[in-house]
Amino acid sequence: MSIIKECIRTVGRGSRGRGPLTQEQAKQVMEEFVSGQIDDDQMAMLMMLIRVRDETAEEIAGFVEGLKPKNTAFTADFDWPLYAGKRTGASSGKPWHLIAAKILAENGLKIALHGDLDKESNRIHARDCLSSLNVEAATDLTHAQQVIERDNIVYLSLENYCPIAKKMLDWKHRYGLRTPINTVIRALNPADAPFGMRGSFHPGFQELHAQVEHLLARHANEKHDYQRMLSFKGQGGETEYNPKVSQTVWWIESDAVQSQYIEESMAERSLPVHCPLETPKEEQQLMANTVVMTMTAALFAVCGDWAQANQKAEHYWQAYCDGNDTVC
């Protein structure tokens, strides 16, 4: 017998009677939906009720466990979700996080980019700019492994590795409301990478993502000796670090959620001869700072030391500028 009615009652009772799902309940109900035991309308109702009340870390972690692909052959060092896109205009810029990812890949880090392009969004998405940086989009998980072994970097669309999650994400256009799936997909980590980062927009979600990773790490540590996923307020909600703001970043370490306050970090930096993604001149310093600080955030997730990560990121950027005599 399906658990769906029990879950709907749990989250949908009156204000005095309702409560959140446990992690195990969330995992079970998602597994039943994936296996076809639960109809779309039942699952959509559950997700909408949770969204109105605000999702918990336990619910998101359970949904991730129930939804993510099992026993895949796709592996990477670093998980990088890209689901928000970039707003058009000088205040936001192009998808400069792709430049950061490409430089890190050229320096040996195997990076799994994954994302989705909202069909009604007017934002610039990473998927629109892959060819400009010679990043290949994979058709499935097997293809993704082949590409990452060759290039150290690959982009994987949500619909190509978890189509049922893509269907759930598109419920927004049917019902006019986002569901917790927007939070879930950022944590799917299709390559089971030990390190990664998540960008989000709304206050509180940075800590929520860290709490989710804390719950998921108990299982992930069966595969990895260590895991660190960094969470921060990304540019427009994208997983791109914004150097113009001071903020608190969150991560898990020593089986606890940790945080650190980072000051804004705009500085005069070197520029490449040919500017990637055709960034206009007036935005090039913002581009340079964004790339350096996005690399810093990624390297911090790997090493756990912000100053060391920043020093390495500065070195990578300077080497990139010195060697950039052709258009990417």
N, C-alpha and C positions, 0 to 999 in steps of 0.2 A: 504493500500500500504506500502511495506517495506521501511525502512529508509536506507537500506544498500547502495544503489547507492549514495544517498546524502552524506553518511559518507565517502565512497571511494573518491568521488570528493573533499570533504573537505580536506582530508589529502593527496591526490594524485596529486593535481594541481602543477604547476611550483612553483619555490622557492618564487616568489612574491605573489602567490595567495593562497597557501596552509596554513592550520592552524590546530590546534588540535581540537579534539572533546570536547564538553562540557560534564560534568558529566552525565547530563540527556540523551544526545545522546548516550554515551557509554553504559549506563544502558539499554536504549531501544533496541539498536542493539543487545546486548548480550541476552536480553530476547527473542527477535525474533529468534535468532539462537537456543537457548535452546528449543523453542517451535516448531522448524522445519520450520520456514518461510524463512530461509536463508540457502543456500547451503554451503557445506564445502569450496568450492573453493572461493566463495565470501568472506566468513569470513576470510579465510587464507590470501587472498589478502589484506584485510583491516589491519589485524594484522601485516603483513610483512611491509606494508607501514609505519605504526606507529613505528615499531621497527627501521627501517632505520633512521627515523627522531628523535627517542627517545621519549618514552612515558611520558606523564605528570601525575601528581598526580590525576587530575580530571578524566582522561581517566581510570586509574587503579581503582579508587574508583567506577566509574560507572560500569566497567566490573565486579567488585566484587559484587556489589549490584544486577546485573542482573544474575549472575552465581550461587551464593551460595544457598544451599538448604534452602527452606522456611519452617517455622513452624515445626521444628523438636523437638523431645522430649529429645534431647541430651544436657546436660548442664555440665559445668565445671567451675572451678575457673580460670584456667590458660590455655592459648592457646600457643602451642609450635610446630611450623612448622619445619619439617625436610626433606628438598628436595635436599640438595647438596651432602651429604655423606662426608666421610673423605678420603683424599688421603692416599695411603699406604706409610709407611716409618716413621722413628723416628721423623721427623720434624712435623708430623701431629698427629700420634697416632690413637688409636682405638676410637670408638664412646663414649667417656667418658661423653658426655652430658647425656647419658642414666643413668649413675650412679647418676649424679646430680638430674635428674628428679625423680629417684626412692627414693633417700633420702628425697627430698621435699615431695613426696607423703606419705612416712612413717611418716612425721611430719605434716600431715593433709591437704596439699594442693591437691585439685582435679585437675589433669593435663590431658589435652587432647593432646596427640602427634598425629600428622598427617603428612604423607609424601608420597613419591613415589620413586621407584628405577628405574633409567634409565636403559633400557635393554642393552645399549651399554657402560655403565659406568664400569670402573675398580676400582671404589672407594668402600670402606667399608661403607655400609649403616646401619642405625639404625635397619632396619627391619631384618638384618642378625644376630643381637645380642640380640633380645628381650628375647629369651628363657634363655639366660645366666643370666638375671636379673629378671626372672619371671614376665615379662610384657606381657600381653595377647594382641594379635591382634584381633580386632573386625571384624565381617563379614559385619556389617551394623550399622546404627546409633542407632537402637533399642538395638542391642547387645552391642554397645559401652556404652550406659547408664547403662546397667546391670553390665558390668565389672567395670566401674568407681565407681559405688555405692559400690561395694564389695572391690576393690583394691585401690581406689583413683588415679589410673593411667590406661590409655588404649592407644593403638596405633591403628590408623585408616588409612588404605591405601586410597589414593586419588580415586582409581578406585572403592572402596567400598562405598564412600559417594558422589562422584561427577564424575561419569564415563565420562561425556561429557568434563570435564576439562582434564581428562587423555587423551582423544582422541586428544584434542587440543595441549597438551604438546608433544605428539608424532609426531606432524607435523614437529618438528625439524628434524626427521629422513627422512621425505619425501622431505623437501625443503632445508635441510642443514643449516638452520638458526633458531635461537631461536626467539620466539615471546614474546610479553608482558605478555603472560600467565604465564611465569616463575615468574614474579613479582606478578601477580594476586593471584596465588594459595597460596602464603605465607600469604595473608591477608584474606583468606576465613573464618577462625575462625568458624568451623562447630558447635562448642558448644556455640557460642555467649558468650564466656568467657569475663569477664570485664577486665582481666589482661592478659598479654602475652609478648612475645618478638619475634623479627625477626632478624636473622643473614643474612648478604649479603656480597658479595665480592667486587664488583666494586665501586670505589670512587663515591660519590654522591647518591648512592642508599640508604645509611643509612638515610639521610635526606629525600629522596623521600618516604621511607616507613613511616616515621613519618608524613609527609604531607598527605599521603593517610589515615592514621589512624585518623588524625585530621578531614578530610572530612567525614569519616565513623562514627566517634564518635557522630556526630550530630543526627544520627539515632539511634545508639546504646544506647545513653543516655536516650532514651525512655524506655529502659529495665533496665538500671543500673544507680545507683546514681552516680557512678564514673567509669572512665575507664582510664587505663594507659597501653600503649603498648610501650615497649622499643625497639629501633633499634640500631644495632651496626655492626661493621665489624667482621663477624664470622670467625672461623677457616676454611679456604678453602671455605667460603661462607655458611657454616652450622650454625645453631643456637646453637653455642657453643662458649663461650667467650675465647678469646686467651689472657692468662695472660702475654705473652712475649712482647706485644706491648702496647704503649700508644695510646689512641685514644679518639675521641669525641663520646659520646653516645647521642642519640636523643629520645625524647618522647613528648607526649602531656600532657599539664597540664594547668588548668585555661583557657581553650579554646584557647591555643596558643602552638606552637611548641617550645619546650625547648631543651637545650643541656648542656652537662657538659663534661669537659675534664678529663679523668681518666688516671693516670700514670700506667706504667707497674707494675706488682705485683708479680713477682716470689720471693718465699721465701722457706726456709727449713721447710717442714711440716711433721706431723705425717703420717704414712702409715698403712694401714690395714694389718693384719697378712697374709691373703690370698688375692691376688691381683685380683680384678674384671677384666673380659674380658682377662685374661691371659696376662696382660701388662708386658713386659719384665722389668727387674730390672733397666736398664739404662733409662727407660722412666717413672718410677714410680713417681718421683718428679714432672715431667711435668703433669702427670695425676692428682696428688693431687692438684696442683695449678689450673689446668683447672677446676676440679670439684668445688673447693671452689669459684672461680671467676664466674663460670657459675651459681652457686646457688646465689651468690651475685647479679648478674644481674637480676635474676628472682625475688628475694626478694625485690630488689629495685623497680621493676615494681609494686610490691604490696604495698610497704610502702612509697616510694618516698624519702628515705633517704639512701644514699650510705653507710655511715659509719655504720648506724644501721643494714643495710642489710648485710654488710660484717661481722660484729660481730656475727650475728645470723648464717651466713653460716659457720664461723669458729667453732662455737659451734656444729652445726650439723655434721660437718666433724669429729671433735674430738670424739664425741659420737659414730659416725659410726665406726671409727677406734678402739675405745675401746671395742665395742661390736662385732667386726667382727672376730669371731673365726671359722667360717665355710665358705666354698666357696659359693658365691651368686648363 
